[in-house]
Amino acid sequence: MQKRHAFHLVDPSPWPLVMSGSLLALTSGGVMYFQSYELGGVILSVGFVMVLVTMFIWFRDVVREGTFQGHHTKVVQQGLRYGMILFISSEVMFFFAFFWAFFHASLAPTVELGSVWPPEGINVLKPFEIPFLNTCILLFSGVTVTWAHHAIVAGSRSQALAGLTSTVLLGFIFTVLQAFEYIEASFTISDSVYGSCFYMATGFHGLHVLVGTTFLLICLYRLSKHHFTRQHHFGFEAAAWYWHFVDVVWLFLFVVVYWWGNS
């Protein structure tokens, strides 16, 4: 049958249903694990592995559709861009909630907190040590991912590989330094509202850095396999947008949580 439109009507796929079940197992297992149920850890681990496997197979199908079968026309790419913009917008609202909680607790600290901020007994982290180093690392990674993007558009594959490899390495270094910071911190997530807000905000940002690093690592593999062209590389663009979003969120975290919130 002759196709009379530029849209891509996807074939029937089991992966949305499988992913839904995997996420249900992941979240249910997480809740059971935190409540000390015997099978909680097992269900959590199975759900996590199922999510990873399903993501790999599902993304493989999408890459095949867009790269080898030519289904991702300009109209389809425009729709994907709108979807990525909406996704990042939802992530902005997600982190906005953590900043709201932090400001709510810090601008008018209650008597239970000693009427001071940071609360009594909390030895805060110094902002111009590891946090400042991580800020420089993420800012530089934003430069390298932009370098890679411009190199792809210019058709310089070697420079694109160098820029993307540098970005992945910087993301890994950021994660290692943040893990070291958590190990050395003298307070935990259960130490008053400060600990809760600090670890929820910085921890979820760290999770986003891990996701972004994985996203860029996949793009690095695809770039090495000649999947991206000067005109057709939205997979990389989406990863770059996500990485810039992670950078901007960290700048707010550094200024608000580490610097202003500790003074």
WOSUL-V655735 format. One record per run of one state. SS is the DSSP state (2 for helix, 1 for strand, 0 for the rest). FROM is the first residue (numbers start at 0). TO is the last residue. If there is no record, write none. Layout:
ss->SS from->FROM to->TO
ss->SS from->FROM to->TO
This chain:
ss->0 from->0 to->13
ss->2 from->14 to->33
ss->0 from->34 to->38
ss->2 from->39 to->67
ss->0 from->68 to->72
ss->2 from->73 to->106
ss->0 from->107 to->109
ss->2 from->110 to->112
ss->0 from->113 to->125
ss->2 from->126 to->153
ss->0 from->154 to->155
ss->2 from->156 to->183
ss->0 from->184 to->190
ss->2 from->191 to->223
ss->0 from->224 to->232
ss->2 from->233 to->261
ss->0 from->262 to->262
